Each structure stands twice: as structure tokens, then as C-alpha cells.
């Protein structure tokens, strides 16, 4: 299959949609991003790379970082992690306080904000220090993306902290139910920092290879999680990876995926490849408008879907 030809076709077909929607202006630093950008990359299990558009430009990965922290925590705690965070779709906005109150401080899944804060807390407890935790998260991301210079954008992290009142409220609410071991502000600051990591489509597509290959990166020949854990992560990505539009994404695209409000979406074709698409303008659910369309076109043109 000529993946480069397919990506070129998608780029041409998606052009009318690039810039539609709006950037995540509730984070002032992200409000400055030019919405009329688009990049897409595919990396196969044997390392072949195909790209189009702004695929080498780094952007704020935001909630895509939750895939990495969930993977790390699952490897550390295994099934014990599920006592603190569930694996069910939420059906409510990603920053909902109501559901968290109703369900006594146990977040529905690791991809909503509350769940990611609990996962971050578990990593801080494991490493005993928030700075060592961040270094290990960065180390993990650098290894699986094969790029040693990936870093956090301090301006984005600062911007999120200055305006992240609801996330602080989530952390305090979780703490009140006894489901947070560390200081809520420390957890939220660490969470904001790993969301402020910047990566390109090419780097993110590479970073999904271990999930496409039953937990083992085929290029590094290294196991990052067990086959069972990879199956679980992919399942949660499929059912919970796009906030309250996860069902719609599964319906239209049919791949495990995770979006971020920076406009990036990663996706996994099990046994075949990792994919990333980026376009900063978002639809009403907080997912990339043009990116979602591009992934639907990709699965239509290639016939690659888990269904």
C-alpha cells in the first residue's frame, strides 16, 4: 500500500477544514497558536516513515501525555491501579466535578483530567519526588520517540497553572475522598508540566509503536509493557481517548486513539503502525477538527480499522 500517496490525498482533501473550529483559548499560551496548520505521520512496525504537512513541527501534546503516564503507572502498579482509577467512559466533559463527587473521588478513567491527576499522584508516590517523577516521564517519552531533546514548554505549563482553577478543584476534591497521597498542588503542577511536553507528529507516531506491537517497541527491541497491558491501554484509548466523543471517534475512525487540546491525535493500528495527526483548531468536544476528519479518511482509504 502506498501510504505516502494516501497521506498526500488526505492533505489535499482536508485542506478546506484546516482552521475550522477554534484553538484552546482557555490556556492563553495555546490561544496564540496559528490554527491553520496541519501535519500527519505514519510509522510502520519496520520503521518506515511517511509524513505530510507540518509533521516535523513540535506542538503541545497536552492530554496525549496521559497515554505515557498511564503506561508507566500500569507497569508499576498493575491491577492495583484500578482500585484508584476506573476504565469506563465518562460520558461527561473531561474536567467534570459532578461525576467525581457522585463517585466518591474515584475517576472514571485515566484519560479524563481527574484520572490523569490520580495517575500522576501514583507516579510521584513511586519515585518519592515530583522532580524525579518528571525526569522519568521525560526519559520514557524520549526513549519511545527515539528523540533525546524532547522537553517541556515552561510558558505553557505556567499558563496552565495560572488558569487551572478547575483542575486544582478536582485535585482537592479527590484528596478529600482520600484518593490522593501527595499534596494536591504538587500533583496538579506535575500534571500540567507533563501535558506541556512538546513533540512533533513524527515523534508521536514513533512513540505509539510499542502499543501497535503488543507492548514491545519493534525498532528498539524493548518491552515497555506486557502484551496484556498493551491490550488494556489500547482498549481504554478506544473507549475513553476522546473525552465524551470517544464513541463517535470509534464509530467514524475505528482505531484506539488519544487526543489533546493542543490539536494532536495519536492512533494505533495493532500489528501494523503508529499514527499522529495535528491541526490546532478544535471541534466542540475539544478534539482536532481537521485531524479527526483526516483519520477517518485514512481508515476509509486504507481499510485499516480494528472493526
C-alpha positions in Angstrom: 0.0 0.0 0.0 1.3 3.4 -1.0 1.0 5.3 2.3 2.7 8.4 1.1 0.2 8.7 -1.8 -2.7 8.2 0.6 -1.3 10.9 3.0 -0.9 13.3 0.1 -4.5 12.7 -1.0 -5.7 13.2 2.6 -3.8 16.5 2.9 -5.5 17.8 -0.3 -9.0 16.7 0.8 -8.7 18.0 4.3 -7.5 21.5 3.3 -11.0 23.1 3.4 -11.3 22.0 7.1 -7.9 23.2 8.3 -8.5 26.1 10.7 -12.2 25.3 11.2 -13.2 25.2 14.9 -11.1 27.1 17.5 -7.9 26.7 19.4 -7.9 26.0 23.1 -8.0 29.7 24.1 -8.7 28.9 27.8 -5.0 28.2 28.0 -3.6 31.7 27.0 -0.3 30.2 25.5 -2.3 27.9 23.3 -4.5 30.7 22.2 -1.5 32.2 20.4 -1.1 29.1 18.1 -1.8 29.6 14.4 -4.9 27.4 13.7 -4.1 27.0 10.0 -1.5 24.3 10.4 -1.7 20.6 9.7 0.7 17.6 9.9 0.3 13.9 9.7 2.7 11.0 10.1 2.6 7.2 9.8 5.3 4.9 11.1 5.1 1.2 10.3 6.5 -1.6 12.6 9.5 -2.0 10.4 10.4 1.7 10.8 9.1 3.1 7.5 8.1 6.8 8.0 5.5 8.7 5.8 4.7 12.3 6.5 2.8 15.3 5.1 2.5 19.0 6.0 3.9 20.3 9.3 4.7 16.8 10.6 8.1 17.9 12.0 6.9 20.9 13.9 6.6 20.4 17.6 3.4 21.3 19.5 2.0 21.0 22.9 0.9 17.3 23.3 -1.5 18.1 26.3 -3.6 15.0 27.1 -1.7 12.7 24.8 0.8 12.6 27.7 -1.8 10.7 29.7 -1.1 7.6 27.5 2.5 7.7 28.7 1.8 8.3 32.4 -0.9 5.6 32.3 1.5 3.1 30.7 4.2 3.9 33.4 1.7 3.6 36.3 0.2 0.3 34.9 3.7 -1.2 34.7 4.4 -0.2 38.3 1.2 -1.0 40.0 -0.6 -3.5 37.6 -4.2 -4.3 38.7 -3.7 -2.3 41.9 -4.0 0.9 39.9 -7.7 0.1 39.1 -8.6 0.5 42.7 -7.9 4.2 42.4 -9.0 4.9 38.8 -11.5 3.1 36.6 -11.6 2.2 32.9 -15.1 3.2 32.0 -16.1 6.0 29.6 -17.2 9.1 31.5 -19.9 10.5 29.2 -19.2 13.9 30.8 -16.7 16.7 30.0 -13.1 15.9 30.7 -12.9 18.3 33.6 -16.3 17.4 35.3 -16.5 17.8 39.1 -20.1 16.4 39.3 -19.2 12.8 38.4 -16.2 12.8 40.7 -18.3 13.9 43.7 -21.0 11.4 42.9 -18.5 8.5 42.6 -16.6 9.4 45.8 -13.3 10.6 44.3 -12.6 7.7 42.0 -12.2 9.0 38.5 -13.9 7.0 35.7 -10.7 6.5 33.6 -7.1 7.6 33.4 -7.7 10.0 30.4 -10.1 12.5 32.0 -8.3 15.1 34.0 -9.2 13.7 37.4 -7.9 10.3 36.3 -4.7 11.7 35.0 -4.1 13.6 38.2 -4.6 10.4 40.2 -2.1 8.6 37.9 0.4 11.4 38.3 0.0 11.1 42.1 0.8 7.4 41.9 4.0 8.2 39.9 5.0 10.8 42.5 4.5 8.2 45.3 6.6 5.7 43.4 9.5 8.0 42.7 9.1 9.8 46.0 9.8 13.2 44.4 7.9 15.3 41.8 11.1 16.4 40.0 12.4 12.9 39.7 8.9 11.9 38.5 9.0 14.5 35.7 12.5 13.4 34.7 11.4 9.8 34.4 8.3 10.7 32.4 10.5 12.7 30.1 13.0 9.9 29.9 10.3 7.4 29.0 8.9 9.7 26.2 12.4 10.4 24.8 13.2 6.7 24.7 10.0 5.6 22.9 10.0 8.5 20.5 13.7 8.0 19.8 14.4 11.7 20.4 16.6 12.8 23.3 15.9 16.5 23.1 12.1 16.4 23.9 11.3 18.9 26.6 8.5 20.7 28.5 7.5 24.2 27.3 7.7 26.2 30.6 5.5 29.0 29.3 2.6 26.6 28.5 3.0 24.9 31.9 3.0 28.3 33.7 0.0 29.4 31.6 -2.0 26.3 32.6 -1.1 26.7 36.3 -2.2 30.3 36.3 -5.6 29.5 34.9 -6.1 25.9 36.1 -8.6 26.6 38.8 -10.9 23.7 37.9 -8.0 21.2 37.9 -6.9 22.4 41.3 -10.6 21.9 42.4 -10.5 18.3 41.0 -7.3 17.5 42.9 -8.7 18.9 46.2 -11.9 17.0 45.8 -10.0 13.8 45.1 -7.8 14.5 48.2 -11.0 15.0 50.3 -12.0 11.4 49.4 -8.6 10.1 50.4 -7.6 9.1 46.8 -4.6 11.4 46.6 -1.5 10.6 48.6 0.6 13.7 47.8 -0.1 17.4 48.0 -2.9 18.4 45.5 -0.9 21.4 44.2 2.2 19.3 43.7 0.1 16.7 41.7 -1.5 19.4 39.6 1.7 21.2 38.8 3.4 17.9 37.8 0.3 17.0 35.7 0.4 20.4 33.9 4.1 20.0 33.2 3.8 16.6 31.5 0.9 18.0 29.5 3.2 20.8 28.3 5.7 18.5 26.7 6.2 19.4 23.0 6.5 16.8 20.3 6.0 16.5 16.5 3.7 14.2 14.6 6.7 12.1 13.5 7.9 11.7 17.1 4.4 10.9 18.4 3.8 8.3 15.7 7.1 6.6 16.7 6.0 6.7 20.3 2.9 4.6 19.5 4.8 1.7 18.0 5.1 -0.3 21.3 1.2 -0.2 21.6 0.9 -1.4 18.0 3.3 -4.3 18.8 1.9 -5.9 22.0 3.9 -3.7 24.3 7.4 -4.1 22.7 8.9 -1.4 20.5 9.9 -3.3 17.3 12.8 -0.9 16.5 14.3 -0.7 20.0 13.5 -4.4 20.6 12.5 -3.4 24.1 9.3 -4.3 26.1 7.7 -1.2 27.7 4.7 -3.1 29.0 3.3 -6.6 28.8 1.1 -7.8 25.9 -1.9 -7.8 28.3 -1.2 -4.3 29.5 -0.8 -3.1 25.9 -4.2 -4.6 25.1 -5.7 -2.8 28.1 -4.2 0.6 27.2 -5.5 0.3 23.6 -8.9 -0.6 24.9 -9.0 2.4 27.2 -7.8 4.6 24.3 -10.6 3.3 22.1 -13.4 3.8 24.7 -12.1 6.9 26.5 -9.5 8.6 24.4 -11.6 11.4 23.0 -13.5 12.6 26.1 -17.3 12.4 25.6 -16.8 12.0 21.8 -15.0 8.7 22.2 -17.9 6.6 20.8 -18.2 8.9 17.8 -14.4 8.6 17.2 -14.7 4.8 17.4 -17.7 4.9 15.1 -16.0 7.1 12.4 -12.4 6.1 12.7 -12.3 2.7 14.4 -8.9 2.8 16.0 -7.5 3.2 19.5 -6.5 6.8 19.8 -5.9 9.7 22.2 -6.4 13.4 21.5 -5.1 16.5 23.2 -6.3 20.1 23.2 -3.1 21.2 21.5 -4.7 19.7 18.4 -2.8 16.4 18.3 -4.3 13.0 17.9 -2.3 9.7 18.1 -3.8 6.4 16.9 -2.7 2.8 16.8 -3.3 0.2 14.1 -2.5 -3.0 16.1 0.1 -5.2 14.3 0.9 -2.5 11.7 1.7 1.1 12.7 1.5 4.2 14.9 -0.1 7.4 13.5 -0.2 11.0 14.6 -2.1 13.9 13.1 -2.0 17.6 14.3 -4.2 20.6 13.5 -4.7 23.1 16.4 -8.3 24.2 15.8 -10.7 22.0 17.8 -14.3 20.8 17.4 -16.9 21.3 20.2 -15.6 18.2 22.0 -12.0 19.5 22.3 -10.6 17.3 19.6 -8.8 18.4 16.4 -11.4 19.3 13.8 -9.3 18.6 10.7 -7.3 15.9 12.4 -10.4 13.8 13.2 -11.5 14.1 9.5 -8.0 13.1 8.3 -8.0 9.9 10.4 -11.5 9.0 9.2 -10.2 9.4 5.6 -7.1 7.3 6.4 -9.2 4.4 7.6 -11.6 4.7 4.7 -8.8 4.8 2.1 -6.6 2.0 3.7 -9.4 -0.2 5.1 -7.3 -0.3 8.3 -9.5 -0.5 11.3 -10.0 -2.8 14.3 -13.5 -3.5 13.1 
